[in-house]
Amino acid sequence: MLYCLLADGLVVFHGLFVAFVVLGALLVLWRPWVLWLHLPAALWGAWIEFSGWICPLTPWEQALRQRAGQAGYAGGFIEHYLIPLIYPPGLTTHVQTILGVVVVAANLGLYTLVWQRFVASQMANA
């Protein structure tokens, strides 16, 4: 029971981390210091997608599920939980590259807003 709860908690954390990677720049608009947490997270998320690696949280979750007596799953977190919601079954290198581009593009767009807001506030204070 404990291992099952830990695995479920890790899935929730992993999902929140993925959301933070993609949309964390919105938090930077609210609290600029979040930039120092978000940039490394966004770079990590993009690297995982572009390199084709699997986030270390995925094998950790699978190990917890096995310790709980549940069956693990093949592939990564995104392939198992998110791809079935967004894309047809099967995570290919091409789809992973597209996801990496989405992460980079979303963050470039959001950080453009952050930069514009910063410049506007500096000009207002000058």
Secondary structure, DSSP 8 states (H G I E B T S, - for coil): -HHHHHHHHHHHHHHHHHHHHHHHHHHHHH-GGGHHHHHHHHHHHHHHHHHT---THHHHHHHHHHHTT----SS-HIIIIIHHHHSSS---HHHHHHHHHHHHHHHHHHHHHHHHHHHHHHHHH-
